[in-house]
Amino acid sequence: MNDLRAERLQVMLSPEELAAVDDFRFKHRMPTRAAAVRELLKFGLAAVGVDAGAGVKSSSFGVFGRGRDGHTQVDPEGDNEN
């Protein structure tokens, strides 16, 4: 996986959520909260069957699909709407 981290993601957490991230971080001896969050995201993606490290493009995870006319909104049934 490309280690270039050019995007910033800001997430607001409750005190309980932050404590859970910190507990995970310290239990697994991770250097930073960011590293712990990246690892938790990797575990979560794997749990739903997404292998983010196997050349999956970021466009596969968008809210909008890409058709011949550019980006189109995709409904939960999988049909495209324009």
C-alpha positions in Angstrom: 0.0 0.0 0.0 1.2 3.5 -0.8 2.4 5.2 2.4 1.9 8.7 1.0 -0.6 10.4 3.4 -1.7 13.5 1.6 -5.3 13.7 2.9 -6.4 14.7 6.4 -9.5 13.2 8.0 -10.9 14.9 11.1 -13.2 12.8 13.3 -15.1 14.0 16.4 -15.2 11.3 19.1 -17.0 11.0 22.4 -14.8 10.5 25.5 -15.8 6.8 25.5 -14.8 6.3 21.9 -11.5 8.1 22.4 -10.8 5.9 25.5 -11.5 2.8 23.4 -9.0 4.0 20.7 -6.4 4.8 23.3 -6.9 1.5 25.0 -6.4 -0.3 21.7 -3.3 1.8 21.0 -1.6 1.1 24.3 -2.6 -2.6 24.4 -1.0 -3.0 20.9 2.0 -0.7 21.7 1.2 1.7 18.8 3.1 4.9 18.5 0.2 7.3 17.8 -3.6 7.6 17.8 -3.4 8.0 14.0 -1.6 4.7 13.7 -4.2 3.0 15.9 -7.1 4.5 13.9 -5.5 3.4 10.6 -5.2 -0.2 12.0 -8.8 -0.2 13.3 -10.0 1.0 9.9 -8.0 -1.8 8.3 -9.6 -4.3 10.6 -13.1 -2.9 10.0 -12.7 -3.0 6.2 -11.4 -6.5 6.4 -14.5 -7.5 8.6 -16.8 -6.4 5.8 -14.8 -8.1 3.1 -12.8 -5.2 1.7 -9.1 -5.7 1.2 -7.9 -2.1 1.1 -4.3 -3.3 0.6 -5.0 -5.2 -2.7 -5.0 -2.4 -5.2 -8.6 -1.3 -4.4 -9.0 2.2 -5.8 -10.4 5.0 -3.6 -13.1 5.6 -6.2 -14.6 2.2 -5.2 -15.6 3.7 -1.9 -17.4 6.8 -3.0 -20.9 7.9 -2.4 -21.3 8.6 -6.1 -20.8 6.1 -8.9 -19.0 7.0 -12.1 -20.8 6.4 -15.3 -20.2 7.6 -18.8 -21.8 10.9 -17.9 -19.4 11.4 -14.9 -20.5 11.0 -11.3 -24.0 9.9 -10.7 -25.8 9.2 -7.4 -26.2 5.5 -6.6 -29.2 4.3 -4.6 -28.9 1.4 -2.1 -30.6 -1.0 -4.6 -27.6 -0.5 -6.9 -29.4 1.4 -9.6 -28.0 4.6 -10.8 -29.9 7.9 -10.7 -29.0 11.0 -12.6 
